[in-house]
Amino acid sequence: MNLTDKITVVTGAASGIGLATAKAFAAVGGTVYLGDLNVADGEQAAADIRGTGGMATFIPLDIADDDAIAAFKDQILSESGRLDVLANVAGWGHTEFFVESSPASWDKEIDINLKGPMKMCHAFVPGMFEQKYGRIVNVSSDAGRVGSLAESVYAGAKGGQIAFTKALAREGARYNVAVNCICPGPTETPLLADTAENIRAALKKAIPMRRFGQPEEIADAILFFACERSSYCTGQVLSVSGGLTMVD
């Protein structure tokens, strides 16, 4: 797999799956722009990639903030002139029964998990259409495919991201812009680390492979959809979950 001469963006790149994806893109020759709210870890991540010979730049990014997205886009286009690959990895969730939730918490989950990736696509897709090339990989969740206990709003937002991926793929196909979706299962990330131990144990027991995923395993799937190895794939949804969900 090769991303030489490709300009790429990874959101949520300061840690977890986003960081693993940024490293994977750089390792195969991509020029990587890392976006994240966490400035200190994001800058360190970019420095680490450069230290291994990769090409990486960190730009602060809040995918729920229109002005931040505009500034992020302007810097990339001023420096590189285009974007070839967009990996929407940033996300956020928490466990809360729906009857105990509030509209304020709904707004946060929907803004980050659904509207954020939509806004990132809206910022960069016109340029991809114009250049007749683009690869977009949206990172949803298996919660969006089969539901998840105490994550009703999160699952709803992630399910919306899957539907958005398929619809945008239909619009992008004529412009050689492929749009695909990865649905991770439970993965060893800071978000999972904050989950109660009894819930972690129950999740692991439910996974046929009896272990959590590693960020690098999710990144490998993202890399596949970002590269030409997947040139005839668009509008597809791939679960990377150790067999936790087996859906058509």
Phi and psi restraints in degrees (value plus and minus 20) as a CYANA .aco file:
   2 ASN   PHI    -164.7  -124.7
   2 ASN   PSI     111.3   151.3
   3 LEU   PHI    -142.8  -102.8
   3 LEU   PSI       2.0    42.0
   4 THR   PHI     -76.1   -36.1
   4 THR   PSI     113.3   153.3
   5 ASP   PHI      52.0    92.0
   5 ASP   PSI     -11.3    28.7
   6 LYS   PHI    -118.3   -78.3
   6 LYS   PSI     116.6   156.6
   7 ILE   PHI    -114.2   -74.2
   7 ILE   PSI     103.6   143.6
   8 THR   PHI    -147.8  -107.8
   8 THR   PSI     133.7   173.7
   9 VAL   PHI    -146.4  -106.4
   9 VAL   PSI     117.2   157.2
  10 VAL   PHI    -148.4  -108.4
  10 VAL   PSI     100.1   140.1
  11 THR   PHI    -110.4   -70.4
  11 THR   PSI     137.2   177.2
  12 GLY   PHI      44.7    84.7
  12 GLY   PSI      13.7    53.7
  13 ALA   PHI    -108.3   -68.3
  13 ALA   PSI     -18.3    21.7
  14 ALA   PHI    -100.6   -60.6
  14 ALA   PSI     -37.0     3.0
  15 SER   PHI    -179.7  -139.7
  15 SER   PSI     151.4   191.4
  16 GLY   PHI      38.3    78.3
  16 GLY   PSI    -157.0  -117.0
  17 ILE   PHI     -84.1   -44.1
  17 ILE   PSI     -57.9   -17.9
  18 GLY   PHI     -82.9   -42.9
  18 GLY   PSI     -63.8   -23.8
  19 LEU   PHI     -83.8   -43.8
  19 LEU   PSI     -65.0   -25.0
  20 ALA   PHI     -81.6   -41.6
  20 ALA   PSI     -56.3   -16.3
  21 THR   PHI     -88.8   -48.8
  21 THR   PSI     -63.6   -23.6
  22 ALA   PHI     -79.5   -39.5
  22 ALA   PSI     -62.7   -22.7
  23 LYS   PHI     -85.0   -45.0
  23 LYS   PSI     -60.4   -20.4
  24 ALA   PHI     -84.7   -44.7
  24 ALA   PSI     -63.2   -23.2
  25 PHE   PHI     -81.5   -41.5
  25 PHE   PSI     -65.2   -25.2
  26 ALA   PHI     -86.0   -46.0
  26 ALA   PSI     -55.0   -15.0
  27 ALA   PHI     -85.7   -45.7
  27 ALA   PSI     -43.1    -3.1
  28 VAL   PHI    -128.7   -88.7
  28 VAL   PSI       2.9    42.9
  29 GLY   PHI      79.1   119.1
  29 GLY   PSI     -19.8    20.2
  30 GLY   PHI     -93.7   -53.7
  30 GLY   PSI     126.5   166.5
  31 THR   PHI    -106.2   -66.2
  31 THR   PSI      98.5   138.5
  32 VAL   PHI    -132.3   -92.3
  32 VAL   PSI     107.6   147.6
  33 TYR   PHI    -122.9   -82.9
  33 TYR   PSI     100.7   140.7
  34 LEU   PHI    -118.5   -78.5
  34 LEU   PSI     108.5   148.5
  35 GLY   PHI    -139.1   -99.1
  35 GLY   PSI     117.2   157.2
  36 ASP   PHI    -189.5  -149.5
  36 ASP   PSI     137.7   177.7
  37 LEU   PHI     -93.3   -53.3
  37 LEU   PSI     -49.3    -9.3
  38 ASN   PHI    -102.5   -62.5
  38 ASN   PSI      75.4   115.4
  39 VAL   PHI     -87.4   -47.4
  39 VAL   PSI     -66.3   -26.3
  40 ALA   PHI     -81.1   -41.1
  40 ALA   PSI     -69.1   -29.1
  41 ASP   PHI     -91.4   -51.4
  41 ASP   PSI     -52.5   -12.5
  42 GLY   PHI     -86.0   -46.0
  42 GLY   PSI     -64.4   -24.4
  43 GLU   PHI     -84.8   -44.8
  43 GLU   PSI     -58.5   -18.5
  44 GLN   PHI     -85.4   -45.4
  44 GLN   PSI     -60.5   -20.5
  45 ALA   PHI     -81.0   -41.0
  45 ALA   PSI     -65.5   -25.5
  46 ALA   PHI     -83.7   -43.7
  46 ALA   PSI     -60.1   -20.1
  47 ALA   PHI     -84.5   -44.5
  47 ALA   PSI     -59.7   -19.7
  48 ASP   PHI     -83.4   -43.4
  48 ASP   PSI     -61.0   -21.0
  49 ILE   PHI     -84.8   -44.8
  49 ILE   PSI     -64.4   -24.4
  50 ARG   PHI     -82.1   -42.1
  50 ARG   PSI     -53.7   -13.7
  51 GLY   PHI     -86.4   -46.4
  51 GLY   PSI     -41.3    -1.3
  52 THR   PHI    -120.0   -80.0
  52 THR   PSI      -8.7    31.3
  53 GLY   PHI      75.9   115.9
  53 GLY   PSI     -17.5    22.5
  54 GLY   PHI    -104.8   -64.8
  54 GLY   PSI     149.7   189.7
  55 MET   PHI    -129.7   -89.7
  55 MET   PSI      92.7   132.7
  56 ALA   PHI    -167.8  -127.8
  56 ALA   PSI     120.0   160.0
  57 THR   PHI    -154.9  -114.9
  57 THR   PSI     112.6   152.6
  58 PHE   PHI    -117.6   -77.6
  58 PHE   PSI     115.0   155.0
  59 ILE   PHI    -151.3  -111.3
  59 ILE   PSI     105.5   145.5
  60 PRO   PHI     -76.4   -36.4
  60 PRO   PSI     119.3   159.3
  61 LEU   PHI    -171.4  -131.4
  61 LEU   PSI     108.3   148.3
  62 ASP   PHI    -136.3   -96.3
  62 ASP   PSI      88.4   128.4
  63 ILE   PHI     -91.4   -51.4
  63 ILE   PSI     -25.0    15.0
  64 ALA   PHI    -115.8   -75.8
  64 ALA   PSI     -18.3    21.7
  65 ASP   PHI    -136.4   -96.4
  65 ASP   PSI      94.8   134.8
  66 ASP   PHI     -79.8   -39.8
  66 ASP   PSI     -61.8   -21.8
  67 ASP   PHI     -86.1   -46.1
  67 ASP   PSI     -58.7   -18.7
  68 ALA   PHI     -85.2   -45.2
  68 ALA   PSI     -60.1   -20.1
  69 ILE   PHI     -84.7   -44.7
  69 ILE   PSI     -62.4   -22.4
  70 ALA   PHI     -82.5   -42.5
  70 ALA   PSI     -62.6   -22.6
  71 ALA   PHI     -86.6   -46.6
  71 ALA   PSI     -59.9   -19.9
  72 PHE   PHI     -80.6   -40.6
  72 PHE   PSI     -68.2   -28.2
  73 LYS   PHI     -82.0   -42.0
  73 LYS   PSI     -65.7   -25.7
  74 ASP   PHI     -80.6   -40.6
  74 ASP   PSI     -60.3   -20.3
  75 GLN   PHI     -86.7   -46.7
  75 GLN   PSI     -62.6   -22.6
  76 ILE   PHI     -84.0   -44.0
  76 ILE   PSI     -66.5   -26.5
  77 LEU   PHI     -88.5   -48.5
  77 LEU   PSI     -52.5   -12.5
  78 SER   PHI     -91.3   -51.3
  78 SER   PSI     -52.5   -12.5
  79 GLU   PHI    -107.4   -67.4
  79 GLU   PSI     -58.4   -18.4
  80 SER   PHI    -137.6   -97.6
  80 SER   PSI     -36.8     3.2
  81 GLY   PHI      63.2   103.2
  81 GLY   PSI     -32.0     8.0
  82 ARG   PHI    -187.4  -147.4
  82 ARG   PSI     153.0   193.0
  83 LEU   PHI    -153.5  -113.5
  83 LEU   PSI     114.4   154.4
  84 ASP   PHI    -124.0   -84.0
  84 ASP   PSI     -56.7   -16.7
  85 VAL   PHI    -153.8  -113.8
  85 VAL   PSI     109.3   149.3
  86 LEU   PHI    -141.6  -101.6
  86 LEU   PSI      97.8   137.8
  87 ALA   PHI    -129.6   -89.6
  87 ALA   PSI      87.8   127.8
  88 ASN   PHI    -107.8   -67.8
  88 ASN   PSI      71.1   111.1
  89 VAL   PHI    -121.7   -81.7
  89 VAL   PSI     -49.7    -9.7
  90 ALA   PHI     -76.0   -36.0
  90 ALA   PSI     116.7   156.7
  91 GLY   PHI    -182.5  -142.5
  91 GLY   PSI     150.2   190.2
  92 TRP   PHI    -177.1  -137.1
  92 TRP   PSI     123.6   163.6
  93 GLY   PHI    -179.4  -139.4
  93 GLY   PSI     145.9   185.9
  94 HIS   PHI    -173.0  -133.0
  94 HIS   PSI     137.6   177.6
  95 THR   PHI    -108.7   -68.7
  95 THR   PSI     109.2   149.2
  96 GLU   PHI    -185.8  -145.8
  96 GLU   PSI     107.2   147.2
  97 PHE   PHI     -85.3   -45.3
  97 PHE   PSI     121.0   161.0
  98 PHE   PHI     -77.9   -37.9
  98 PHE   PSI     -59.3   -19.3
  99 VAL   PHI     -88.0   -48.0
  99 VAL   PSI     -36.0     4.0
 100 GLU   PHI    -120.9   -80.9
 100 GLU   PSI     -21.4    18.6
 101 SER   PHI    -105.5   -65.5
 101 SER   PSI     150.5   190.5
 102 SER   PHI    -149.4  -109.4
 102 SER   PSI     136.0   176.0
 103 PRO   PHI     -75.7   -35.7
 103 PRO   PSI     -50.3   -10.3
 104 ALA   PHI     -84.3   -44.3
 104 ALA   PSI     -61.7   -21.7
 105 SER   PHI     -90.5   -50.5
 105 SER   PSI     -54.1   -14.1
 106 TRP   PHI     -79.4   -39.4
 106 TRP   PSI     -66.2   -26.2
 107 ASP   PHI     -79.4   -39.4
 107 ASP   PSI     -62.7   -22.7
 108 LYS   PHI     -83.9   -43.9
 108 LYS   PSI     -65.4   -25.4
 109 GLU   PHI     -87.0   -47.0
 109 GLU   PSI     -59.7   -19.7
 110 ILE   PHI     -91.3   -51.3
 110 ILE   PSI     -59.3   -19.3
 111 ASP   PHI     -81.7   -41.7
 111 ASP   PSI     -60.2   -20.2
 112 ILE   PHI    -103.8   -63.8
 112 ILE   PSI     -64.0   -24.0
 113 ASN   PHI    -109.8   -69.8
 113 ASN   PSI     -40.0     0.0
 114 LEU   PHI    -140.8  -100.8
 114 LEU   PSI     -78.3   -38.3
 115 LYS   PHI     -88.8   -48.8
 115 LYS   PSI     -52.9   -12.9
 116 GLY   PHI     -79.8   -39.8
 116 GLY   PSI     -75.2   -35.2
 117 PRO   PHI     -80.3   -40.3
 117 PRO   PSI     -55.2   -15.2
 118 MET   PHI     -82.5   -42.5
 118 MET   PSI     -63.1   -23.1
 119 LYS   PHI     -86.2   -46.2
 119 LYS   PSI     -58.4   -18.4
 120 MET   PHI     -83.9   -43.9
 120 MET   PSI     -62.2   -22.2
 121 CYS   PHI     -83.8   -43.8
 121 CYS   PSI     -62.1   -22.1
 122 HIS   PHI     -82.2   -42.2
 122 HIS   PSI     -51.2   -11.2
 123 ALA   PHI     -92.6   -52.6
 123 ALA   PSI     -57.7   -17.7
 124 PHE   PHI    -129.5   -89.5
 124 PHE   PSI     -39.5     0.5
 125 VAL   PHI     -82.8   -42.8
 125 VAL   PSI     -59.7   -19.7
 126 PRO   PHI     -75.0   -35.0
 126 PRO   PSI     -61.1   -21.1
 127 GLY   PHI     -86.5   -46.5
 127 GLY   PSI     -57.0   -17.0
 128 MET   PHI     -84.9   -44.9
 128 MET   PSI     -62.6   -22.6
 129 PHE   PHI     -80.9   -40.9
 129 PHE   PSI     -61.5   -21.5
 130 GLU   PHI     -85.6   -45.6
 130 GLU   PSI     -60.1   -20.1
 131 GLN   PHI    -105.5   -65.5
 131 GLN   PSI     -23.6    16.4
 132 LYS   PHI      41.2    81.2
 132 LYS   PSI      18.7    58.7
 133 TYR   PHI    -183.8  -143.8
 133 TYR   PSI     118.1   158.1
 134 GLY   PHI    -199.4  -159.4
 134 GLY   PSI     131.1   171.1
 135 ARG   PHI    -152.0  -112.0
 135 ARG   PSI     101.4   141.4
 136 ILE   PHI    -139.3   -99.3
 136 ILE   PSI     109.7   149.7
 137 VAL   PHI    -143.8  -103.8
 137 VAL   PSI      94.3   134.3
 138 ASN   PHI    -116.2   -76.2
 138 ASN   PSI     112.1   152.1
 139 VAL   PHI    -120.3   -80.3
 139 VAL   PSI      86.6   126.6
 140 SER   PHI    -116.4   -76.4
 140 SER   PSI    -150.8  -110.8
 141 SER   PHI    -186.6  -146.6
 141 SER   PSI     131.2   171.2
 142 ASP   PHI     -83.4   -43.4
 142 ASP   PSI     -38.3     1.7
 143 ALA   PHI     -80.4   -40.4
 143 ALA   PSI     -50.9   -10.9
 144 GLY   PHI     -97.1   -57.1
 144 GLY   PSI     -33.2     6.8
 145 ARG   PHI    -117.1   -77.1
 145 ARG   PSI     -58.4   -18.4
 146 VAL   PHI    -147.1  -107.1
 146 VAL   PSI     -20.1    19.9
 147 GLY   PHI      65.1   105.1
 147 GLY   PSI     145.2   185.2
 148 SER   PHI    -175.3  -135.3
 148 SER   PSI     111.6   151.6
 149 LEU   PHI     -79.1   -39.1
 149 LEU   PSI     110.9   150.9
 150 ALA   PHI      45.3    85.3
 150 ALA   PSI       3.4    43.4
 151 GLU   PHI    -157.8  -117.8
 151 GLU   PSI      23.4    63.4
 152 SER   PHI     -81.3   -41.3
 152 SER   PSI     -66.7   -26.7
 153 VAL   PHI     -91.9   -51.9
 153 VAL   PSI     -60.7   -20.7
 154 TYR   PHI     -78.6   -38.6
 154 TYR   PSI     -67.6   -27.6
 155 ALA   PHI     -82.3   -42.3
 155 ALA   PSI     -59.2   -19.2
 156 GLY   PHI     -83.5   -43.5
 156 GLY   PSI     -62.7   -22.7
 157 ALA   PHI     -86.9   -46.9
 157 ALA   PSI     -61.6   -21.6
 158 LYS   PHI     -89.4   -49.4
 158 LYS   PSI     -54.6   -14.6
 159 GLY   PHI     -84.7   -44.7
 159 GLY   PSI     -58.2   -18.2
 160 GLY   PHI     -83.2   -43.2
 160 GLY   PSI     -55.9   -15.9
 161 GLN   PHI     -84.9   -44.9
 161 GLN   PSI     -57.5   -17.5
 162 ILE   PHI     -84.0   -44.0
 162 ILE   PSI     -66.8   -26.8
 163 ALA   PHI     -83.3   -43.3
 163 ALA   PSI     -60.5   -20.5
 164 PHE   PHI     -80.7   -40.7
 164 PHE   PSI     -62.8   -22.8
 165 THR   PHI     -76.2   -36.2
 165 THR   PSI     -68.0   -28.0
 166 LYS   PHI     -85.2   -45.2
 166 LYS   PSI     -62.0   -22.0
 167 ALA   PHI     -87.4   -47.4
 167 ALA   PSI     -62.9   -22.9
 168 LEU   PHI     -87.0   -47.0
 168 LEU   PSI     -53.2   -13.2
 169 ALA   PHI     -80.6   -40.6
 169 ALA   PSI     -57.3   -17.3
 170 ARG   PHI     -86.2   -46.2
 170 ARG   PSI     -58.3   -18.3
 171 GLU   PHI     -92.0   -52.0
 171 GLU   PSI     -53.9   -13.9
 172 GLY   PHI    -104.8   -64.8
 172 GLY   PSI     -38.2     1.8
 173 ALA   PHI     -76.9   -36.9
 173 ALA   PSI     -61.4   -21.4
 174 ARG   PHI     -89.1   -49.1
 174 ARG   PSI     -35.2     4.8
 175 TYR   PHI    -124.8   -84.8
 175 TYR   PSI      -8.1    31.9
 176 ASN   PHI      41.5    81.5
 176 ASN   PSI      15.8    55.8
 177 VAL   PHI    -132.0   -92.0
 177 VAL   PSI      91.1   131.1
 178 ALA   PHI    -114.4   -74.4
 178 ALA   PSI     118.1   158.1
 179 VAL   PHI    -149.5  -109.5
 179 VAL   PSI      97.8   137.8
 180 ASN   PHI    -152.9  -112.9
 180 ASN   PSI     151.1   191.1
 181 CYS   PHI    -157.0  -117.0
 181 CYS   PSI     115.2   155.2
 182 ILE   PHI    -128.1   -88.1
 182 ILE   PSI     115.1   155.1
 183 CYS   PHI    -137.8   -97.8
 183 CYS   PSI      75.7   115.7
 184 PRO   PHI     -90.7   -50.7
 184 PRO   PSI     130.6   170.6
 185 GLY   PHI    -111.3   -71.3
 185 GLY   PSI    -184.3  -144.3
 186 PRO   PHI     -76.8   -36.8
 186 PRO   PSI     104.4   144.4
 187 THR   PHI    -150.9  -110.9
 187 THR   PSI     124.5   164.5
 188 GLU   PHI     -89.4   -49.4
 188 GLU   PSI      66.2   106.2
 189 THR   PHI    -147.8  -107.8
 189 THR   PSI     148.7   188.7
 190 PRO   PHI     -76.8   -36.8
 190 PRO   PSI     -53.1   -13.1
 191 LEU   PHI     -84.2   -44.2
 191 LEU   PSI     -63.7   -23.7
 192 LEU   PHI     -88.0   -48.0
 192 LEU   PSI     -55.4   -15.4
 193 ALA   PHI     -81.5   -41.5
 193 ALA   PSI     -47.1    -7.1
 194 ASP   PHI    -103.7   -63.7
 194 ASP   PSI     -23.6    16.4
 195 THR   PHI     -99.7   -59.7
 195 THR   PSI     123.2   163.2
 196 ALA   PHI     -76.9   -36.9
 196 ALA   PSI     124.2   164.2
 197 GLU   PHI     -81.4   -41.4
 197 GLU   PSI     -56.1   -16.1
 198 ASN   PHI     -86.6   -46.6
 198 ASN   PSI     -53.4   -13.4
 199 ILE   PHI     -92.5   -52.5
 199 ILE   PSI     -59.3   -19.3
 200 ARG   PHI     -80.7   -40.7
 200 ARG   PSI     -62.2   -22.2
 201 ALA   PHI     -85.0   -45.0
 201 ALA   PSI     -60.9   -20.9
 202 ALA   PHI     -86.4   -46.4
 202 ALA   PSI     -60.0   -20.0
 203 LEU   PHI     -82.2   -42.2
 203 LEU   PSI     -67.0   -27.0
 204 LYS   PHI     -82.1   -42.1
 204 LYS   PSI     -58.3   -18.3
 205 LYS   PHI     -84.7   -44.7
 205 LYS   PSI     -50.5   -10.5
 206 ALA   PHI    -101.3   -61.3
 206 ALA   PSI     -33.5     6.5
 207 ILE   PHI    -105.5   -65.5
 207 ILE   PSI     101.9   141.9
 208 PRO   PHI     -73.7   -33.7
 208 PRO   PSI     -55.9   -15.9
 209 MET   PHI     -98.7   -58.7
 209 MET   PSI     -25.0    15.0
 210 ARG   PHI      37.8    77.8
 210 ARG   PSI      15.6    55.6
 211 ARG   PHI    -177.4  -137.4
 211 ARG   PSI     141.8   181.8
 212 PHE   PHI    -103.0   -63.0
 212 PHE   PSI     136.3   176.3
 213 GLY   PHI     -94.0   -54.0
 213 GLY   PSI     138.4   178.4
 214 GLN   PHI    -122.1   -82.1
 214 GLN   PSI     124.8   164.8
 215 PRO   PHI     -71.9   -31.9
 215 PRO   PSI     -56.2   -16.2
 216 GLU   PHI     -85.1   -45.1
 216 GLU   PSI     -49.9    -9.9
 217 GLU   PHI     -90.4   -50.4
 217 GLU   PSI     -55.3   -15.3
 218 ILE   PHI     -91.6   -51.6
 218 ILE   PSI     -61.0   -21.0
 219 ALA   PHI     -80.3   -40.3
 219 ALA   PSI     -56.4   -16.4
 220 ASP   PHI     -81.1   -41.1
 220 ASP   PSI     -59.5   -19.5
 221 ALA   PHI     -89.3   -49.3
 221 ALA   PSI     -59.7   -19.7
 222 ILE   PHI     -81.8   -41.8
 222 ILE   PSI     -63.5   -23.5
 223 LEU   PHI     -80.3   -40.3
 223 LEU   PSI     -59.3   -19.3
 224 PHE   PHI     -77.4   -37.4
 224 PHE   PSI     -67.2   -27.2
 225 PHE   PHI     -93.4   -53.4
 225 PHE   PSI     -39.0     1.0
 226 ALA   PHI    -102.8   -62.8
 226 ALA   PSI     -39.3     0.7
 227 CYS   PHI    -123.8   -83.8
 227 CYS   PSI     152.3   192.3
 228 GLU   PHI     -93.3   -53.3
 228 GLU   PSI     -28.5    11.5
 229 ARG   PHI     -80.8   -40.8
 229 ARG   PSI     -42.7    -2.7
 230 SER   PHI    -129.9   -89.9
 230 SER   PSI       8.5    48.5
 231 SER   PHI     -80.8   -40.8
 231 SER   PSI     -40.9    -0.9
 232 TYR   PHI    -127.2   -87.2
 232 TYR   PSI      -0.1    39.9
 233 CYS   PHI    -133.5   -93.5
 233 CYS   PSI     107.4   147.4
 234 THR   PHI    -173.9  -133.9
 234 THR   PSI     129.2   169.2
 235 GLY   PHI      51.2    91.2
 235 GLY   PSI       0.8    40.8
 236 GLN   PHI    -119.2   -79.2
 236 GLN   PSI     133.1   173.1
 237 VAL   PHI    -144.9  -104.9
 237 VAL   PSI     101.2   141.2
 238 LEU   PHI    -138.8   -98.8
 238 LEU   PSI     100.3   140.3
 239 SER   PHI    -105.5   -65.5
 239 SER   PSI     112.8   152.8
 240 VAL   PHI    -143.6  -103.6
 240 VAL   PSI      67.2   107.2
 241 SER   PHI    -163.4  -123.4
 241 SER   PSI      -2.7    37.3
 242 GLY   PHI      44.6    84.6
 242 GLY   PSI       0.1    40.1
 243 GLY   PHI      67.7   107.7
 243 GLY   PSI     -14.3    25.7
 244 LEU   PHI     -77.4   -37.4
 244 LEU   PSI     -63.0   -23.0
 245 THR   PHI    -140.2  -100.2
 245 THR   PSI     109.5   149.5
 246 MET   PHI    -143.5  -103.5
 246 MET   PSI      73.3   113.3
 247 VAL   PHI    -141.7  -101.7
 247 VAL   PSI     134.5   174.5
